[in-house]
Amino acid sequence: MRVFVDRDLCYGSAECAHRAPAVFDFVDGFGVVRPGREETGEETGEDPSVLEAVEKCPSQAISITQAPPPAPDRP
């Protein structure tokens, strides 16, 4: 499993960093996944604090998926 924060949707409430600080951080006014924590594995994907961060994100910018997030468009 993979956790991802869409910076286009995130408006910087920092709810994720407060709810699951081992996985999320707050950098430059945006919630981010801590380096090395993108691949959640079953244990983190089922971690109640991570699931709560996904559910309670006010901008709905966090997702947990089976596949990696889409690569950014490059010109």
MARRO-919908 format. One record per atom (N, C-alpha, C): z, y, x; residue number from 1; residue in three letters; atom name. Coordinates in Angstrom, 1 decimal. Atoms other than C-alpha are relative to their C-alpha. Layout:
BEGIN
+--------+--------+--------+------+------+------+
|     up |  north |   east | resi | resn | name |
+--------+--------+--------+------+------+------+
|      Z |      Y |      X |  NUM |  ALA |   CA |
...
+--------+--------+--------+------+------+------+
//
This chain:
BEGIN
+--------+--------+--------+------+------+------+
|     up |  north |   east | resi | resn | name |
+--------+--------+--------+------+------+------+
|    0.0 |   -1.2 |    0.8 |    1 |  MET |    N |
|    0.0 |    0.0 |    0.0 |    1 |  MET |   CA |
|    0.0 |    1.2 |    0.9 |    1 |  MET |    C |
|    0.1 |   -1.3 |   -0.8 |    2 |  ARG |    N |
|   -0.6 |    3.6 |    1.1 |    2 |  ARG |   CA |
|    0.4 |    1.1 |   -0.9 |    2 |  ARG |    C |
|   -0.5 |   -1.2 |    0.7 |    3 |  VAL |    N |
|    1.1 |    6.8 |    0.1 |    3 |  VAL |   CA |
|   -0.8 |    1.2 |    0.6 |    3 |  VAL |    C |
|    0.9 |   -1.1 |   -0.3 |    4 |  PHE |    N |
|   -1.0 |   10.0 |    0.1 |    4 |  PHE |   CA |
|    0.4 |    1.3 |   -0.7 |    4 |  PHE |    C |
|   -0.2 |   -1.3 |    0.6 |    5 |  VAL |    N |
|   -0.4 |   13.7 |   -0.6 |    5 |  VAL |   CA |
|   -1.3 |    0.8 |    0.0 |    5 |  VAL |    C |
|    1.2 |   -0.8 |    0.1 |    6 |  ASP |    N |
|   -3.4 |   15.7 |   -1.8 |    6 |  ASP |   CA |
|    0.4 |    1.4 |    0.2 |    6 |  ASP |    C |
|   -0.4 |   -1.4 |   -0.3 |    7 |  ARG |    N |
|   -3.0 |   19.1 |   -0.2 |    7 |  ARG |   CA |
|   -0.7 |    1.0 |   -0.9 |    7 |  ARG |    C |
|    0.7 |   -0.9 |    1.0 |    8 |  ASP |    N |
|   -5.5 |   20.6 |   -2.7 |    8 |  ASP |   CA |
|    0.8 |    0.1 |   -1.3 |    8 |  ASP |    C |
|   -0.9 |   -0.1 |    1.2 |    9 |  LEU |    N |
|   -3.0 |   19.8 |   -5.5 |    9 |  LEU |   CA |
|    1.4 |    0.5 |    0.3 |    9 |  LEU |    C |
|   -1.4 |   -0.3 |   -0.3 |   10 |  CYS |    N |
|    0.3 |   20.3 |   -3.7 |   10 |  CYS |   CA |
|    0.2 |    1.5 |    0.1 |   10 |  CYS |    C |
|   -0.3 |   -1.5 |   -0.1 |   11 |  TYR |    N |
|    1.8 |   23.8 |   -4.2 |   11 |  TYR |   CA |
|    1.4 |    0.2 |    0.6 |   11 |  TYR |    C |
|   -1.2 |   -0.2 |   -0.8 |   12 |  GLY |    N |
|    4.9 |   23.2 |   -2.1 |   12 |  GLY |   CA |
|    1.4 |    0.1 |   -0.6 |   12 |  GLY |    C |
|   -1.3 |    0.1 |    0.6 |   13 |  SER |    N |
|    7.8 |   22.4 |   -4.3 |   13 |  SER |   CA |
|    1.1 |   -0.7 |    0.9 |   13 |  SER |    C |
|   -0.8 |    0.8 |   -0.9 |   14 |  ALA |    N |
|    9.2 |   20.1 |   -1.6 |   14 |  ALA |   CA |
|    0.9 |   -1.1 |   -0.7 |   14 |  ALA |    C |
|   -0.8 |    1.0 |    0.7 |   15 |  GLU |    N |
|   10.5 |   17.7 |   -4.3 |   15 |  GLU |   CA |
|   -0.1 |   -1.4 |    0.8 |   15 |  GLU |    C |
|    0.2 |    1.2 |   -0.7 |   16 |  CYS |    N |
|    9.0 |   14.8 |   -2.3 |   16 |  CYS |   CA |
|    1.0 |   -0.1 |    1.2 |   16 |  CYS |    C |
|   -0.8 |    0.0 |   -1.2 |   17 |  ALA |    N |
|   10.9 |   15.7 |    0.9 |   17 |  ALA |   CA |
|    1.5 |   -0.1 |   -0.4 |   17 |  ALA |    C |
|   -1.4 |    0.1 |    0.5 |   18 |  HIS |    N |
|   14.2 |   16.0 |   -1.1 |   18 |  HIS |   CA |
|    0.3 |   -1.4 |   -0.5 |   18 |  HIS |    C |
|   -0.2 |    1.3 |    0.6 |   19 |  ARG |    N |
|   13.7 |   12.7 |   -2.9 |   19 |  ARG |   CA |
|   -0.1 |   -1.2 |    0.9 |   19 |  ARG |    C |
|    0.2 |    1.1 |   -0.9 |   20 |  ALA |    N |
|   12.4 |   10.5 |   -0.1 |   20 |  ALA |   CA |
|   -0.2 |    0.6 |    1.5 |   20 |  ALA |    C |
|    0.2 |   -0.7 |   -1.3 |   21 |  PRO |    N |
|   13.0 |   12.3 |    3.3 |   21 |  PRO |   CA |
|   -0.4 |   -0.9 |    1.1 |   21 |  PRO |    C |
|    0.5 |    1.0 |   -1.0 |   22 |  ALA |    N |
|   12.3 |    9.1 |    5.3 |   22 |  ALA |   CA |
|   -1.5 |   -0.1 |    0.0 |   22 |  ALA |    C |
|    1.4 |    0.1 |    0.2 |   23 |  VAL |    N |
|    8.7 |    9.2 |    4.0 |   23 |  VAL |   CA |
|   -0.7 |    1.3 |    0.0 |   23 |  VAL |    C |
|    0.7 |   -1.3 |    0.2 |   24 |  PHE |    N |
|    7.9 |   12.8 |    3.2 |   24 |  PHE |   CA |
|    0.7 |    1.1 |    0.8 |   24 |  PHE |    C |
|   -0.5 |   -1.2 |   -0.7 |   25 |  ASP |    N |
|    8.3 |   16.1 |    5.1 |   25 |  ASP |   CA |
|   -0.6 |    1.2 |   -0.6 |   25 |  ASP |    C |
|    0.5 |   -1.2 |    0.5 |   26 |  PHE |    N |
|    7.7 |   19.7 |    4.3 |   26 |  PHE |   CA |
|   -0.5 |    0.9 |    1.2 |   26 |  PHE |    C |
|    0.6 |   -0.6 |   -1.2 |   27 |  VAL |    N |
|    5.3 |   21.4 |    6.8 |   27 |  VAL |   CA |
|   -1.0 |    1.1 |   -0.5 |   27 |  VAL |    C |
|    0.9 |   -1.1 |    0.4 |   28 |  ASP |    N |
|    3.6 |   24.8 |    6.5 |   28 |  ASP |   CA |
|   -0.1 |    0.3 |   -1.5 |   28 |  ASP |    C |
|    0.0 |   -0.3 |    1.4 |   29 |  GLY |    N |
|    4.6 |   25.2 |    2.9 |   29 |  GLY |   CA |
|   -0.6 |   -1.1 |   -0.9 |   29 |  GLY |    C |
|    0.6 |    1.1 |    0.8 |   30 |  PHE |    N |
|    3.2 |   21.8 |    1.8 |   30 |  PHE |   CA |
|    0.8 |   -1.3 |    0.3 |   30 |  PHE |    C |
|   -0.5 |    1.3 |   -0.2 |   31 |  GLY |    N |
|    4.6 |   18.3 |    1.3 |   31 |  GLY |   CA |
|   -1.0 |   -0.8 |    0.7 |   31 |  GLY |    C |
|    0.9 |    0.9 |   -0.8 |   32 |  VAL |    N |
|    3.2 |   15.8 |    3.8 |   32 |  VAL |   CA |
|    0.7 |   -1.4 |    0.1 |   32 |  VAL |    C |
|   -0.6 |    1.3 |   -0.3 |   33 |  VAL |    N |
|    3.7 |   12.1 |    4.5 |   33 |  VAL |   CA |
|    0.3 |    0.1 |    1.5 |   33 |  VAL |    C |
|   -0.4 |    0.0 |   -1.4 |   34 |  ARG |    N |
|    5.6 |   11.7 |    7.8 |   34 |  ARG |   CA |
|   -1.0 |   -0.9 |    0.8 |   34 |  ARG |    C |
|    0.8 |    0.8 |   -0.8 |   35 |  PRO |    N |
|    3.4 |   10.4 |   10.6 |   35 |  PRO |   CA |
|    0.5 |   -1.4 |    0.2 |   35 |  PRO |    C |
|   -0.4 |    1.4 |   -0.1 |   36 |  GLY |    N |
|    3.4 |    6.6 |   10.7 |   36 |  GLY |   CA |
|    0.5 |   -0.6 |   -1.3 |   36 |  GLY |    C |
|   -0.5 |    0.5 |    1.3 |   37 |  ARG |    N |
|    4.6 |    6.3 |    7.1 |   37 |  ARG |   CA |
|   -1.0 |   -0.1 |   -1.1 |   37 |  ARG |    C |
|    1.1 |    0.1 |    1.0 |   38 |  GLU |    N |
|    1.2 |    6.4 |    5.4 |   38 |  GLU |   CA |
|   -0.1 |   -1.4 |   -0.6 |   38 |  GLU |    C |
|    0.1 |    1.4 |    0.4 |   39 |  GLU |    N |
|    1.0 |    2.6 |    5.3 |   39 |  GLU |   CA |
|    1.5 |   -0.4 |   -0.4 |   39 |  GLU |    C |
|   -1.3 |    0.2 |    0.5 |   40 |  THR |    N |
|    4.0 |    1.9 |    3.1 |   40 |  THR |   CA |
|    0.5 |   -1.4 |    0.0 |   40 |  THR |    C |
|   -0.5 |    1.3 |    0.1 |   41 |  GLY |    N |
|    4.1 |   -1.8 |    2.9 |   41 |  GLY |   CA |
|    0.7 |   -0.2 |   -1.3 |   41 |  GLY |    C |
|   -0.7 |    0.2 |    1.2 |   42 |  GLU |    N |
|    5.7 |   -3.5 |    0.0 |   42 |  GLU |   CA |
|    1.4 |    0.6 |   -0.1 |   42 |  GLU |    C |
|   -1.4 |   -0.5 |    0.1 |   43 |  GLU |    N |
|    9.2 |   -2.5 |    0.9 |   43 |  GLU |   CA |
|    0.1 |    1.5 |   -0.3 |   43 |  GLU |    C |
|   -0.1 |   -1.4 |    0.3 |   44 |  THR |    N |
|    8.5 |    1.2 |    0.9 |   44 |  THR |   CA |
|   -0.7 |    0.3 |   -1.3 |   44 |  THR |    C |
|    0.7 |   -0.2 |    1.2 |   45 |  GLY |    N |
|    6.0 |    1.1 |   -2.0 |   45 |  GLY |   CA |
|    0.9 |   -0.3 |   -1.2 |   45 |  GLY |    C |
|   -0.9 |    0.3 |    1.1 |   46 |  GLU |    N |
|    8.8 |   -0.4 |   -4.1 |   46 |  GLU |   CA |
|    1.3 |    0.7 |    0.2 |   46 |  GLU |    C |
|   -1.2 |   -0.8 |   -0.2 |   47 |  ASP |    N |
|   11.4 |    2.0 |   -2.7 |   47 |  ASP |   CA |
|    0.2 |    0.9 |   -1.2 |   47 |  ASP |    C |
|   -0.2 |   -0.8 |    1.2 |   48 |  PRO |    N |
|   12.9 |    3.7 |   -5.8 |   48 |  PRO |   CA |
|   -0.2 |    1.5 |    0.3 |   48 |  PRO |    C |
|    0.1 |   -1.4 |   -0.4 |   49 |  SER |    N |
|   13.0 |    7.1 |   -3.9 |   49 |  SER |   CA |
|   -1.4 |    0.4 |    0.1 |   49 |  SER |    C |
|    1.4 |   -0.3 |   -0.1 |   50 |  VAL |    N |
|    9.3 |    6.9 |   -3.1 |   50 |  VAL |   CA |
|   -0.7 |    0.1 |   -1.4 |   50 |  VAL |    C |
|    0.5 |    0.1 |    1.3 |   51 |  LEU |    N |
|    8.4 |    5.9 |   -6.6 |   51 |  LEU |   CA |
|    0.4 |    1.2 |   -0.9 |   51 |  LEU |    C |
|   -0.5 |   -1.1 |    0.7 |   52 |  GLU |    N |
|   10.6 |    8.7 |   -8.0 |   52 |  GLU |   CA |
|   -0.8 |    1.3 |    0.5 |   52 |  GLU |    C |
|    0.7 |   -1.1 |   -0.5 |   53 |  ALA |    N |
|    8.9 |   11.2 |   -5.7 |   53 |  ALA |   CA |
|   -1.4 |    0.1 |   -0.6 |   53 |  ALA |    C |
|    1.3 |    0.0 |    0.6 |   54 |  VAL |    N |
|    5.5 |   10.2 |   -7.0 |   54 |  VAL |   CA |
|    0.1 |    0.4 |   -1.5 |   54 |  VAL |    C |
|   -0.2 |   -0.3 |    1.4 |   55 |  GLU |    N |
|    6.7 |   10.4 |  -10.6 |   55 |  GLU |   CA |
|    0.4 |    1.4 |   -0.3 |   55 |  GLU |    C |
|   -0.5 |   -1.3 |    0.3 |   56 |  LYS |    N |
|    8.5 |   13.7 |  -10.3 |   56 |  LYS |   CA |
|   -0.7 |    1.1 |    0.7 |   56 |  LYS |    C |
|    0.7 |   -1.1 |   -0.6 |   57 |  CYS |    N |
|    6.0 |   15.6 |   -8.2 |   57 |  CYS |   CA |
|   -0.6 |    0.9 |   -1.1 |   57 |  CYS |    C |
|    0.4 |   -0.9 |    1.0 |   58 |  PRO |    N |
|    5.4 |   18.7 |  -10.3 |   58 |  PRO |   CA |
|   -1.5 |    0.3 |    0.0 |   58 |  PRO |    C |
|    1.5 |   -0.2 |   -0.1 |   59 |  SER |    N |
|    1.8 |   19.1 |   -9.1 |   59 |  SER |   CA |
|   -0.8 |   -1.3 |   -0.1 |   59 |  SER |    C |
|    0.6 |    1.3 |    0.0 |   60 |  GLN |    N |
|    1.1 |   15.4 |   -9.3 |   60 |  GLN |   CA |
|   -1.0 |   -0.3 |    1.2 |   60 |  GLN |    C |
|    0.8 |    0.1 |   -1.2 |   61 |  ALA |    N |
|   -0.2 |   15.5 |   -5.8 |   61 |  ALA |   CA |
|    0.2 |   -1.3 |    0.8 |   61 |  ALA |    C |
|   -0.3 |    1.2 |   -0.7 |   62 |  ILE |    N |
|    1.3 |   12.2 |   -4.6 |   62 |  ILE |   CA |
|   -0.6 |   -1.2 |   -0.7 |   62 |  ILE |    C |
|    0.4 |    1.3 |    0.6 |   63 |  SER |    N |
|   -0.3 |    8.8 |   -5.1 |   63 |  SER |   CA |
|    0.3 |   -1.1 |    1.0 |   63 |  SER |    C |
|   -0.1 |    1.2 |   -0.7 |   64 |  ILE |    N |
|    0.3 |    5.3 |   -4.0 |   64 |  ILE |   CA |
|   -1.1 |   -0.9 |   -0.4 |   64 |  ILE |    C |
|    1.2 |    0.7 |    0.3 |   65 |  THR |    N |
|   -2.8 |    3.2 |   -3.7 |   65 |  THR |   CA |
|    0.0 |   -1.3 |    0.8 |   65 |  THR |    C |
|    0.3 |    1.2 |   -0.8 |   66 |  GLN |    N |
|   -4.0 |   -0.2 |   -2.5 |   66 |  GLN |   CA |
|   -1.0 |    0.3 |    1.1 |   66 |  GLN |    C |
|    1.0 |   -0.3 |   -0.9 |   67 |  ALA |    N |
|   -6.9 |    1.3 |   -0.7 |   67 |  ALA |   CA |
|    0.3 |    1.3 |    0.8 |   67 |  ALA |    C |
|   -0.2 |   -1.3 |   -0.7 |   68 |  PRO |    N |
|   -6.9 |    4.1 |    1.9 |   68 |  PRO |   CA |
|   -0.6 |    1.2 |   -0.8 |   68 |  PRO |    C |
|    0.6 |   -1.1 |    0.7 |   69 |  PRO |    N |
|   -7.5 |    7.6 |    0.6 |   69 |  PRO |   CA |
|   -1.4 |    0.3 |    0.5 |   69 |  PRO |    C |
|    1.4 |   -0.4 |   -0.4 |   70 |  PRO |    N |
|  -11.0 |    9.0 |    0.7 |   70 |  PRO |   CA |
|    0.0 |    0.9 |    1.2 |   70 |  PRO |    C |
|    0.2 |   -0.9 |   -1.2 |   71 |  ALA |    N |
|  -12.2 |   10.5 |    3.9 |   71 |  ALA |   CA |
|   -0.5 |    1.4 |   -0.4 |   71 |  ALA |    C |
|    0.5 |   -1.4 |    0.4 |   72 |  PRO |    N |
|  -12.7 |   14.3 |    3.8 |   72 |  PRO |   CA |
|   -1.5 |    0.1 |    0.2 |   72 |  PRO |    C |
|    1.4 |   -0.3 |   -0.1 |   73 |  ASP |    N |
|  -16.2 |   15.5 |    3.3 |   73 |  ASP |   CA |
|   -0.3 |    0.7 |    1.3 |   73 |  ASP |    C |
|    0.3 |   -0.8 |   -1.2 |   74 |  ARG |    N |
|  -17.8 |   16.6 |    6.5 |   74 |  ARG |   CA |
|   -1.5 |    0.4 |   -0.1 |   74 |  ARG |    C |
|    1.3 |   -0.5 |    0.1 |   75 |  PRO |    N |
|  -20.9 |   18.7 |    6.7 |   75 |  PRO |   CA |
|   -1.0 |   -0.6 |    1.0 |   75 |  PRO |    C |
+--------+--------+--------+------+------+------+
//
